[in-house]
Amino acid sequence: MKPNILWICTDQQRTDTLRCYGNELVDTPNIDRLAEMGVLFEHAYCQSPVCTPSRASFMTGRYSRTTRCRQNGQQIPADEKLVSKLFAEQGYVCGLAGKLHLAPCHPDVCPIEEARIDDGYHAFHWSHSVGGNNTWPMDEYLQWLDQKGSSLKREPIPGVRQTFYGNDSEERQGTWCTDKSLDFIRTSRKHGMPWFFSLNYFDPHHPFDPPKELMEKYMKLSEQIPLPKYQEGELTDKPHYQRIDSESAYNFVPMFRFRDMTELEHRAARAAQWAMMEQLDTQVGRLLADLEEHGDLANTIIIFMSDHGEMLGDHGIYWKGPYFYEELVRVPLIIAWPGTIQAGQRSKALVELVDLAPTLLAAAELPLYPGIQGKSLWPLLTGAVNTDVHRDSVYCEYYNAQPWHPELPPQCTMVFDGRYKLVRVHSSREGELYDLVTDPAEFQNLYHDPAYAVIKLRMMELLADRMAWTVDPLPARLAAW
C-alpha cells in the first residue's frame, strides 16, 4: 500500500517555539507527541532565509539559485518539477491549503490569486498573507471569514506597538487550513486514493497577532520570557545590512527599531510567537486524532517543519534578511511514520530542507527525478545508517532575495560544517566567521581575526566546493560526447 503524505509547513518559525526543542514555557503537546512518534532533527537548515527561495528549494529538492526562483517576487519557471507533481504523476491525489508563494504575491502582479505552474495539486485552497492591505478576491481564508460574517481583526495591546490581538482560534487561518486538510483526507479515504497534502500555515509569521486568550496567557509569564540575545556594539564589525535592519526591520519599518523598543515590547513579540504556535499545536492535534481514529497513522508519513526562522530581536534584528544566524536558518524538522521509521529519535545530523523531496520519493518507492539535488534521509530514518550522520556541511544562499536594500543589493552565501560557520557577503566584500562551540550565540565575528586565518581559508574552500557541487544537474547527459 502506498503511504500517504501529510506535509505541514509553518511560516517563519524558530526552533525555540516548541517544547520538544527545549522551550519549557510553551505548551505544544501534539507536536511534542509527533516528535515522540518519529525523528526530530536538531540541526536542519533551510537553503534560503526568505520565503520564496526556500519554498522553491524544498518543493523541488533543488537549491534556490538552481530553481531560478532565488528571490521573493520571482515566479518559479514552468519547467521546474515540484515534488507534488512527481507524486501526482505516480497516481497520488494531491492537495494544498494555505500559502504556496512560488510566484509574486503582490496585488499589482497577481490581482486575483497567485499564478501557478503545473504543480500537481488537484485541490488548491490558497491563502497568502494574513494582514496588511494585500487582499485577493480568491483568497479562500478571507472568503471563509466573510461567510462567517467576520473579517481580519487587529486589536492594539496597551503599551505595545508591535504586537496585536488577532482573530480568536476558531477564526484563524490555521483553523481554516486544518478544516480543508481534514476534508481532503476524509474524501481521499472514502474513495481509497493515496494522497499527498501540503498544509501551509501562515503563523507564526509577522504581524504578531495571536488570539487574545493565548497572548494573555503567555504575557502573564512576564520576566520568565527571555529578552533578545544581544551584546551592545556587536554589530560594529558585522556586515552593514545588519546595522541597517537593526534601525528598522526590512530597512523601512521603524516600528521595529531595536534600540527604541521597551523590554515589554521585546517580550510581547516572543510571547506572540509562542501563543501562535500553541494555537497551531491544537490544529496538529486535530489532524493526529483523525488519522488515529481511522487507523491511518500507520500508513501516513507526517512532516512538520518551517520554511525559515525569525530573528525576534536577537542580534538587534527583527524578522528576516541577508543574514544567517541560527535563529533564522536552523528550522524545526520532525518526520514520523509510526511502525516504519524510528520512533523517539533525536538526530544530531546536519540536514538540509532540500533533502526532503528525495526522502519522500524513496519512502514511497517512487523514481527519483534527475534534477533533484538533495540527499535522501530515508536510510537515516529507518536506522540503516547512523542517525547522527548525514552531511559534512550545510549550505544557504541569499541573492537579493528581498528588495529592501536597493543601495547595494545583498548577495550572500553561507556554509556551516557543524562547528564553524562562514558567511561571505559578495556584494560588499564583508564576511562573518563563528565558532559555534566556543560562541554558540554567534556574538564574536572572527572573520578578520588573524588567529583564525587558516580556518577561514578552509571554510572559504568549503564554500567554493558547495557552490560548485550545487550547479544544476540538468539537462541530463545523453551520451559520452
N, C-alpha and C positions, 0 to 999 in steps of 0.2 A: 504493500500500500504506500502510495506517495505521501510524504509528510506535508502537512500544511505549514504555512509560514506566516507568523504574526510579527511584523517588524515595527516596533514602537520607537519613534524618534521624537524627543523633546527639542526645544529650540533655546540655545544659549544657556545651557545648564552646567553648573560646576559640579565636580565630583563631591564636594563637601556639603551638598544639599541633601544627602541621603544618609540614613543611619548605618546602612551596610558599608558605607565608605568612611565611617568613623565619626559622624556627627551625632552625638548622644542627645542633642537638644531637639532634633526634628523627628516627627513621627511619620515613618514611611513603612509600615508593617508589610504591605503587599509586595512592594519592590524588594524589600529585605527577604521575603519568602521566596521570591523569584530567584534571588541570588543563592538561596539555600538549595534550590532545585537544580542549579546549573553551575556555570563557571563565571566568576566575577574577575574581570581584568583590572588590575591595579595600575597598569601603565599602557592604556590605549590612547592613541593620538590621532587627531583629525589631520587632514592634509592641507587645510587652509583654515585660518581663524575667522572666516567670514562665510555667511550662509551659502550663497550660490556656488562658489567654487568647491566648498566642502561637500555639498549635496551632489553636485555633478560627479565628484570623485567617488564617493561611496556607492552611488547608484549605478555606476558603470564599472567599478573596480579598476579605475584608471586615475592617474594623477591629474590635478586640476589643470595644469598647463597643457597636458596631453589631450584632455577633452575639448580644448579650445573654449572652455567656459570658465575662465580664471577670474572673472570679475562679477560683482553684483551689477545687474543691468545688461549683461550679455545673455543671449539665448543659446542654449546648447544646440550644436549642429544636428541636422536631421539624420545624419548617418551614424550618430553615436547610438550604441545599444545599451539601454537600461536593463538592469537585471530583471525588472518586472516584465520586460518584453521577452527576454530569454525564457522565463517561466511560462509566459503566455504561449510561446511557440511550442512548448512541450505539453500543452493540454491543460494548464492551470487556468482557473478563472481568477483574474487579478483586480484588486480594488484599492482605492485610496480615499482617505478622509483627512482633510486639513490642508496643511501647507505643502507645496511642491518646490517652488522657487528655482526652477531651472530656466527661467526666462525673465525678462524685465517685468517687474510688478509695480509699475508706476502708471497712474491713470492716463497720463499723456500718451503712453505707448500701448497699454492694454486697458482700454476704457470699459471693457465688458468682463473679461477674466484673463487669466494667464494663458499665453499661447502654449501649445503643446506640439511635440513631435509624436511619432508613432511609439508611444511609451508602453503599450501593452495593457493599460488599465481599461478593463471593461466597465467598471463602476468608478466614477470620478466625482467625488464630493469635495469641491475645492473651497478653501477658506484661507485667506492670507493674513495680512496684518490686522491685529485686533486693537484698534485705537487710531488716534490721529484723524486726519482729514482724508485719508486714502480709503475710499469705499468703492466697491464694484457691484453692479446690478446682479451678477451671477455668483456673488459670494454667498454660499449656501448657509453659512452660520448666521450671517446678518438676516437672510430671508427667514431662517428659523426663529430668530429673536422677534422679527416683525410679526410672524404668525402667532407668536405667544403674546402679542401686544406689548412687547418690551423693546429695548434698544440698549446699545452700549452705555455703561454707566461709569462715571469717573467722579468720585466724591472726595473733596480735599480732606486731608488728615491734619488736624491742628498742630502747628509747629513744625510741619514737614512740607518742603516744597517739591520733593522729587518722587514721592510715593503717594498712592491713592487707594481708596476703597473702590473696588470694581464690582462687577456683577457677582451675585451670590452663586453658590455652587451649582444650583440647578439650571442656571443660565450661562454657564461658562462654555467657552469654545471647546475645552477639553471634554465636557459632558456631551456636547453635541457630537464631537468626533467619536466618542465611545459608543453613543447610540447608533451611529452609522456603521461602525465596525461590527457591532452585535447583530444588526440587521443583515449585513453581508454574510457573516459567519453562519447565522441561522438558515439563510436561504441556500448557501452552499451546502450545508449539512443536509438539508431537506432533499436536495437534488443529487447528493452523492458526488459532488465535484471537489477535486483537490483545489485548494485555494492559497493565494498569496495576497496578503493585505498590508499596505503601508498606512500606519496610523501616525500622523504627523501633528502632534500637539504644538500650539504656538507658545504656551507657557513653558518656562518662566522668563521668557524674553521681556525686555522693557517694552512699554511703560510698566513699571512695577505696580500692579493693581489687583491684588488678591481679594477674595471675599472678605468682607469686614470682620466676620466672626473669627476667621482664621488669622487675619492680620492682628487683631486684638489679642488673640491667644499668644502669639509669639512676641508681641511688644511687651507683654507682661513679664517676659524674661529679663527685660531691662538690661542691666550691665553684664548679664551672662552672655549676651550676644557680643562676639568679638569685634573690635574696631579693625579697620583695614590694616594689612601689613604694609607699613611704610616707614622708611627712615628719612628723616629730614636731610635734604640735599642729595639723596641717592640718584636722582635723575641727571645730575650735573654732567656725568661722564657717560651717559647713555644716549642713544640716538635721539635727535631733536624732536622727532614726531611724538615721542612720549611726553616731552615737556609741553608741546602744543596741546595735546589732548588732555593733559592734566589741568590746563587752564579752562578748557571747555570740551565736553565729550563730543567726539566726531568733529572737533575743530569749529563747532558753531552752536553748541548748546550750553550756554553759560550757567544754566540751572545746575549742571553737574561740574562746577568749578571746585575741585577737591579742597583747596585751602579755605574756601568760604563756607563749606558745609559743616554743620554742627555735629557733635557726637550722636545726638538723637537721629539726625538725618542719615548718617552713615549706618547706624544700627537698623534704622527703619528699612533701608534698601535691602539689607541682608535678611531681615525678618520677612520681607515681602517674597523673596525667592523661596524661603522655607515654606511659607504659607501656600504659595502656588504649587509647590511640589507635594505638599500634603494633600491638596485637592486632587492633583493628578494621581497620587497614590491610590486614592479611593476609586478612581476610574480603572486603574490597573486591577484592583480587586474585583471589580465587576466582570472584567474580562476573564480573569482566572476562575471565578466562580462559575461562569457559563461553560467554559471549557471543561471544568471538572465535573459539573453536573451531568454533562452529556458524554462523558468518557472520552473526550478528545485531547486531554493533556498529553497522553502517551503518543499521540500522532501529530503533535504540533511543535515546531521549532519556534521559540519565542526569543526575540532580540529586544533588549532595552538599551537605549543609547541616546546621545545628543550630538548635534552637528558640530558644536564647538562650545567653549565655556564663556565666562563673563568675568571681567576684572573686579567688579564690585568695590572699587576704591583701592584695591591692593596696588602698591607702587604708585599711588596717587592718581589712578586712572579708573574711569567707569566705561562700561560697555565693551567695545572691541575695536581692533585696528591693526596697524602694522607692527605688531609685537608678538612674542612667542613665549610668554611666561606660562608656567604650569597651569595656572588658573584658567588660561584661555585655550590652550591646545591639548591638554590632557582631559579626557572626557570619560564619563561613566560608560561602561560596556558590560552587559550581562547577557549570556547566551544560555538558554535552558531547553532541554528536550528530555523530559523525565523518562528514565528507563533506557535511554540510548547513550547520552553523553554523561560525563562525570557529574556528580552532584556535590554541592557544598565545597567546591574547589575555589581557591583564590590564586590566580595566576600572576606571577611577577614578570612574565614575558613582555618584551617590547612588541606591541602590535600596532597596526595602522588600520584606520577605518576602510582603507582601500582593500583590506583583506576579507571583508565581509561577503562581497559578491562571489568570489571563488569558493568560500566556505559553504555558502548556501547551495551552490551548484553541486559541490562534492557531496553534501549531506543528502541531497535529493537524487544523487546519481545521474545528474544531467551533464551534457557535454560542456566543456569549458570553451568559451568564446575566445578566439585567438588574440583579441585586442586587450584582454584583461591583464593587468599588471600586478594585482595583489597576490599574496601568498596565502593559501588556504590554511585556516586554523583547525580544519577537521581532524588531523592526526592528534593535535594537542587536546581537543575537546573529548576525544574518545579514549585518551590515555595511551595511545600508540607511541607517543613520544613524551619527553619531559614537559610537564605543564608549564614550567617556568622558562622555557627556552623557545624562541620563535625567530626573532630578528636580531641582527647585530646593531641596528640603529633605526631611528625613525626620522622621517623627512617631511618638511612642511614648507608651504610656499605662500607668498603674498605679492601679487603683481598688480599694484594699483587697484586692489580689489574693491575699494570704496573711493568715491570721488571727492573725499573731504580734505585732501592736501594738494590742491592744484599748483601751488608754488613750486613744488618738487615732488612729483608723484612717486610714492614709495615702491621700490622693487626690492623684495627681501626674501631670503631663504634661510632655513634653519635645519640643523642636523643635531641629533642627540643620541649618544651611544650608551645611555644608561647611567653615566656619571657626568660627563662633560656635555654642555650644550653650547653650540656655536651659532650665532646669528650674523649673517652678512647683509648689510643694507647696501645693495649695489648702487642705488640711486644717489646716495650721499657719501659713499665710501666709509661709513661708520660701521660699528660692529659691537657684538657682545660675546662674552665668554664666561660661563659659570661652571663652577664645580658644585654639583648638587649633593655631594657627600658632605663637604665642609660648609656649604652655604645653600641649604635646601630652599630657603626663601628667595634666592636669587637677588640678593641685595648688592653684592660686590661684583662689579664688572671687571673681569681680568683681561679684557681684550688687549689693553696696552701695557700689561704688566710683563716686563722682560723675563721674570721668573717662569712664565708660562708660555714662552715663545715656541718651544718645541711642541707642546700640547696644542697650541693654536695652529701651528703648521700641520700637525697630524689631522686635526679636525677640519682644516681647510681642504686637505686632500680627500678626506671622507666626504665632505660636502660636494666636491667636484665629482667624486665617484658616484654619489647618489644622483646628481644631475645627469650624468652620462647614462646610468642604468635605468633612468625613468624616461628615456626617449621612447616615442611611440613605436610599439612593435608592428603597427600596421603601416602600409599593406603587407600582407604576408609574402614571404619569398616564394616564388613559384618554381624556380629552377636554380641550379648552381651558378649560372651566368646568363 
